[in-house]
Amino acid sequence: MIAYYERIAPLMLPYLRDRPLVLTRHPDGITGKSFYQKDAPDFAPAWVRTERIYSKDTERDIAYLVVDDVEMLRYVANSAALPIHVWASRIPALERPDWLVLDLDPKGAPFTDVVRVALALRRILERLELPSYVKTSGATGLHILLPLGARYTYEQCRTFARLLAVMGVEAEPEISTVARPLRSRGGKVYIDFGQNGHGQTIVAPYSLRPLPGAPASCPLEWREVTPRLDPARFTLRTVPERFDKMADPLTPVLGAGIDMAAALERIASIHQEPSPLRGEGRVRGGRVSGRAAPGAGGRRRGRSRPPRA
């Protein structure tokens, strides 16, 4: 596993640098007990980078690990961390995410339905002239990401993500839902927009998962998203070889952000409505505004929840 991360580091590190990490550790292997870790251990070496961020849940600062180089990535891998979860925002601009994510979670639905929902969302995004990028979760789902370029707050990001998720359900109502409780999903693919928030995380690109065969969260080209797609084939052994032969198709998600206001105008034009956000975030002077701007320095007191696939 350590050899995998050393080899994949040039591709993975751009998604990790300056971002707080959340780890799930498996000291007794993937069949043993695991635990969820945010705080860096007290015995961490002095060269290990940590950043203290206030947590409302614990009412204290948490010393998050931050991976900037291959040595630090090796340290995290050696702690039996499977998977590595990452924030969407970077220090010091922790209230300004670099991407928006729609997490397609089947939880019992066939993976072919995940593919159908992903392609429906892509068609919507193309109609809105919005770039989108896709990766496997490393388990049974897909993540669709849009670049934000740290232009918007988490509140604006989440509001826009919810709108896109609802549009996705409107496009595929028989197989998709935005209902979070598992009992309310009815065997449909859950379009999760809730990972767009302060302290929320996704599985980092290229992170391994604690499953047989060591599958990885693998960036894809959209042309690969077909009913024949098998996420299980992207593993510790196959992913390095794959990217010896091709560039990372997810890289643009770290670039310039979308124009959210222009996208909202296109949505309004499509639906012939003055504002699709219905008062929760409006276009003002070419910007999307939420209720109140979050505080600076990454110290906003916001609820967090355990990371999801």
C-alpha positions as CSV (number, residue, x, y, z in Angstrom):
1,M,0.0,0.0,0.0
2,I,2.8,2.4,0.9
3,A,4.5,1.6,-2.5
4,Y,1.2,2.4,-4.2
5,Y,1.0,5.9,-2.6
6,E,4.6,6.6,-3.3
7,R,4.0,5.8,-7.0
8,I,0.7,7.7,-7.3
9,A,1.9,10.7,-5.2
10,P,2.5,13.1,-8.2
11,L,-1.1,12.6,-9.2
12,M,-2.7,12.6,-5.8
13,L,-0.8,15.4,-4.0
14,P,-2.5,18.3,-5.9
15,Y,-5.8,17.2,-4.4
16,L,-4.4,16.9,-0.9
17,R,-2.1,20.0,-0.4
18,D,-3.3,22.5,2.2
19,R,-6.5,20.5,2.9
20,P,-7.6,19.0,6.2
21,L,-7.8,15.3,6.1
22,V,-10.1,12.8,7.9
23,L,-8.9,9.2,8.2
24,T,-10.5,5.9,8.8
25,R,-7.8,3.6,10.2
26,H,-7.6,-0.2,10.1
27,P,-4.7,-1.2,12.3
28,D,-5.8,-4.9,12.3
29,G,-6.5,-5.0,8.6
30,I,-9.7,-4.5,6.6
31,T,-11.5,-7.4,8.3
32,G,-10.6,-6.1,11.8
33,K,-11.9,-3.1,13.8
34,S,-11.5,0.4,12.4
35,F,-11.8,3.8,13.8
36,Y,-12.5,7.3,12.5
37,Q,-9.7,9.9,13.2
38,K,-9.6,13.6,12.7
39,D,-7.1,14.6,15.4
40,A,-3.4,14.0,14.7
41,P,-2.0,11.6,17.4
42,D,0.0,13.1,20.2
43,F,3.0,11.0,19.2
44,A,3.1,12.4,15.6
45,P,6.7,13.5,14.7
46,A,7.5,17.2,14.8
47,W,7.7,17.4,11.0
48,V,4.1,16.3,10.5
49,R,1.9,19.2,9.5
50,T,-1.2,19.9,11.4
51,E,-3.8,22.7,11.4
52,R,-6.1,23.5,14.2
53,I,-9.7,24.2,13.3
54,Y,-12.6,24.7,15.6
55,S,-15.3,22.1,15.8
56,K,-18.7,22.9,17.2
57,D,-19.4,19.2,17.8
58,T,-16.5,18.8,20.2
59,E,-16.4,22.5,21.2
60,R,-12.6,22.5,20.8
61,D,-9.9,22.9,18.1
62,I,-9.1,19.7,16.1
63,A,-5.5,19.3,15.0
64,Y,-6.1,18.0,11.4
65,L,-3.4,16.3,9.5
66,V,-2.4,18.0,6.2
67,V,-0.5,16.2,3.5
68,D,1.7,18.3,1.3
69,D,4.4,15.9,0.1
70,V,5.2,12.3,-0.4
71,E,6.8,11.9,3.0
72,M,3.6,13.0,4.7
73,L,1.6,10.8,2.4
74,R,3.8,7.9,3.3
75,Y,3.3,8.6,7.0
76,V,-0.5,8.6,6.6
77,A,-0.4,5.4,4.5
78,N,1.7,3.7,7.2
79,S,-1.0,4.4,9.7
80,A,-3.3,2.0,7.8
81,A,-5.6,4.8,6.8
82,L,-8.2,3.4,4.4
83,P,-9.7,5.6,2.9
84,I,-8.3,9.1,3.0
85,H,-11.1,11.8,3.1
86,V,-10.4,15.4,2.1
87,W,-12.1,18.7,2.5
88,A,-13.1,20.7,-0.6
89,S,-11.4,23.8,0.6
90,R,-7.8,24.8,1.4
91,I,-6.0,26.6,4.1
92,P,-6.3,29.5,4.7
93,A,-9.6,29.9,2.7
94,L,-11.5,27.2,4.4
95,E,-14.9,28.7,3.7
96,R,-14.3,28.8,-0.1
97,P,-14.4,25.3,-1.6
98,D,-12.5,24.4,-4.8
99,W,-15.2,22.1,-6.0
100,L,-18.9,21.2,-5.8
101,V,-19.7,17.5,-5.6
102,L,-22.7,15.4,-6.3
103,D,-22.2,12.0,-4.7
104,L,-24.3,9.2,-6.4
105,D,-24.9,6.6,-3.8
106,P,-26.8,3.4,-4.9
107,K,-27.2,1.6,-1.5
108,G,-28.9,-1.4,-3.1
109,A,-29.7,0.2,-6.5
110,P,-28.0,-1.4,-9.5
111,F,-24.8,0.3,-10.7
112,T,-26.4,0.7,-14.1
113,D,-28.8,3.1,-12.5
114,V,-25.9,5.1,-11.1
115,V,-24.6,5.4,-14.6
116,R,-27.9,6.5,-16.0
117,V,-28.3,9.2,-13.3
118,A,-24.7,10.3,-13.9
119,L,-25.3,10.7,-17.6
120,A,-28.6,12.5,-17.0
121,L,-26.7,15.0,-14.8
122,R,-24.0,15.4,-17.3
123,R,-26.6,16.3,-20.0
124,I,-28.1,18.9,-17.6
125,L,-24.7,20.4,-16.9
126,E,-23.8,20.5,-20.6
127,R,-27.0,22.3,-21.3
128,L,-26.1,24.8,-18.6
129,E,-22.6,25.1,-20.2
130,L,-21.0,23.9,-17.0
131,P,-17.8,21.7,-17.1
132,S,-18.1,18.5,-15.0
133,Y,-15.7,15.7,-14.1
134,V,-16.3,12.3,-12.7
135,K,-14.5,9.7,-10.6
136,T,-15.4,6.4,-8.9
137,S,-16.0,6.6,-5.2
138,G,-13.8,3.5,-4.9
139,A,-16.8,1.5,-3.7
140,T,-20.2,1.4,-5.4
141,G,-20.8,5.1,-6.4
142,L,-19.7,7.9,-8.6
143,H,-18.7,11.4,-7.7
144,I,-19.5,14.3,-10.2
145,L,-17.4,17.4,-9.5
146,L,-17.6,21.0,-10.8
147,P,-14.8,23.4,-10.4
148,L,-15.5,26.4,-8.2
149,G,-12.0,28.0,-7.9
150,A,-12.7,29.2,-4.3
151,R,-15.1,31.8,-5.7
152,Y,-18.1,31.0,-3.6
153,T,-19.0,30.2,0.0
154,Y,-20.1,26.7,1.1
155,E,-23.6,28.0,1.6
156,Q,-23.8,29.1,-2.0
157,C,-22.2,25.9,-3.2
158,R,-24.6,23.7,-1.3
159,T,-27.6,25.7,-2.4
160,F,-26.5,25.3,-6.1
161,A,-25.7,21.6,-5.6
162,R,-29.2,21.0,-4.2
163,L,-30.7,22.7,-7.2
164,L,-28.7,20.5,-9.6
165,A,-29.6,17.4,-7.6
166,V,-33.3,18.2,-7.8
167,M,-32.9,18.7,-11.6
168,G,-31.3,15.3,-11.7
169,V,-34.2,13.7,-10.0
170,E,-36.6,15.5,-12.4
171,A,-34.7,14.0,-15.3
172,E,-34.7,10.4,-13.8
173,P,-37.5,10.3,-11.3
174,E,-38.0,6.5,-11.4
175,I,-34.4,5.7,-10.3
176,S,-33.1,8.7,-8.3
177,T,-33.9,10.6,-5.2
178,V,-32.7,13.3,-2.9
179,A,-34.2,11.6,0.2
180,R,-31.3,11.0,2.6
181,P,-32.9,8.3,5.0
182,L,-32.2,4.9,3.5
183,R,-35.8,3.7,4.2
184,S,-37.1,6.6,2.1
185,R,-35.1,6.0,-1.0
186,G,-37.2,3.1,-2.3
187,G,-34.2,1.4,-4.0
188,K,-33.3,4.5,-5.9
189,V,-29.9,6.2,-6.4
190,Y,-29.4,8.9,-3.8
191,I,-28.0,12.2,-5.3
192,D,-26.2,13.5,-2.2
193,F,-25.6,17.2,-2.3
194,G,-24.9,17.4,1.4
195,Q,-21.2,16.9,1.2
196,N,-20.9,20.5,0.2
197,G,-20.4,22.1,3.5
198,H,-17.8,23.2,6.1
199,G,-16.1,20.2,7.5
200,Q,-17.7,17.8,5.0
201,T,-15.4,15.5,3.0
202,I,-15.2,13.1,0.1
203,V,-12.9,10.2,-0.6
204,A,-9.8,11.8,-2.1
205,P,-9.0,11.0,-5.7
206,Y,-6.7,7.9,-5.9
207,S,-7.4,6.9,-2.3
208,L,-7.7,3.2,-1.7
209,R,-10.7,1.7,0.0
210,P,-10.8,-1.1,2.6
211,L,-12.3,-3.7,0.3
212,P,-11.0,-6.9,-1.2
213,G,-8.7,-6.1,-4.1
214,A,-7.9,-2.6,-2.8
215,P,-10.1,-0.6,-5.2
216,A,-9.2,3.1,-5.6
217,S,-11.3,6.2,-6.1
218,C,-10.3,6.6,-9.8
219,P,-10.7,9.6,-12.1
220,L,-12.6,8.8,-15.3
221,E,-13.2,10.2,-18.7
222,W,-16.9,10.7,-19.4
223,R,-16.7,8.3,-22.3
224,E,-15.9,5.5,-19.8
225,V,-19.2,6.1,-18.0
226,T,-21.3,3.4,-19.7
227,P,-23.4,0.5,-18.5
228,R,-20.3,-1.7,-18.8
229,L,-18.3,0.4,-16.3
230,D,-16.9,-1.7,-13.4
231,P,-15.5,0.4,-10.6
232,A,-13.9,-2.7,-9.0
233,R,-11.3,-2.9,-11.8
234,F,-9.5,0.2,-10.7
235,T,-7.3,-1.1,-8.0
236,L,-4.0,-0.7,-6.2
237,R,-2.4,-2.7,-9.0
238,T,-4.2,-1.3,-12.1
239,V,-4.5,2.4,-11.3
240,P,-0.7,3.3,-11.5
241,E,-0.4,1.4,-14.8
242,R,-3.5,3.2,-16.1
243,F,-2.1,6.6,-15.5
244,D,1.3,5.7,-16.9
245,K,-0.6,5.7,-20.2
246,M,-3.0,8.7,-19.8
247,A,-3.3,12.1,-18.2
248,D,-5.5,12.7,-15.1
249,P,-8.9,13.7,-16.5
250,L,-9.9,15.2,-13.2
251,T,-7.2,17.9,-13.0
252,P,-9.3,20.8,-14.4
253,V,-11.5,20.6,-11.2
254,L,-8.6,22.4,-9.5
255,G,-8.7,25.2,-12.0
256,A,-10.9,28.2,-12.7
257,G,-14.3,28.1,-11.2
258,I,-17.7,28.1,-13.0
259,D,-19.8,31.2,-13.3
260,M,-22.7,30.3,-11.0
261,A,-24.7,33.4,-11.8
262,A,-24.6,32.8,-15.5
263,A,-25.7,29.2,-14.9
264,L,-28.6,30.4,-12.7
265,E,-29.7,32.7,-15.5
266,R,-29.7,29.8,-17.9
267,I,-31.8,27.7,-15.5
268,A,-34.2,30.6,-15.1
269,S,-34.5,30.9,-18.8
270,I,-35.1,27.2,-19.2
271,H,-37.8,27.2,-16.6
272,Q,-39.1,30.7,-17.3
273,E,-38.8,31.6,-13.6
274,P,-37.2,34.7,-12.1
275,S,-35.0,32.7,-9.7
276,P,-34.8,28.9,-9.3
277,L,-33.4,29.2,-5.8
278,R,-36.6,30.6,-4.4
279,G,-35.1,33.0,-1.9
280,E,-32.2,30.8,-0.5
281,G,-29.6,32.3,-2.7
282,R,-30.1,35.1,-5.3
283,V,-28.2,36.6,-8.2
284,R,-27.1,40.0,-7.2
285,G,-24.7,41.9,-9.3
286,G,-23.5,38.8,-11.1
287,R,-23.0,36.9,-7.9
288,V,-25.0,34.3,-5.9
289,S,-25.6,35.4,-2.4
290,G,-26.6,33.4,0.6
291,R,-27.7,34.6,4.0
292,A,-24.5,35.6,5.8
293,A,-20.9,35.3,4.8
294,P,-19.0,32.7,6.9
295,G,-16.2,33.8,9.2
296,A,-12.6,33.9,8.1
297,G,-9.7,31.7,9.0
298,G,-11.6,28.4,8.9
299,R,-13.1,28.9,12.3
300,R,-16.8,28.9,11.5
301,R,-18.7,26.7,13.9
302,G,-20.4,24.3,11.6
303,R,-21.7,20.8,12.1
304,S,-19.8,17.9,10.6
305,R,-20.7,14.3,10.0
306,P,-18.7,11.2,9.3
307,P,-17.3,11.0,5.7
308,R,-19.3,8.9,3.2
309,A,-18.4,7.0,0.1
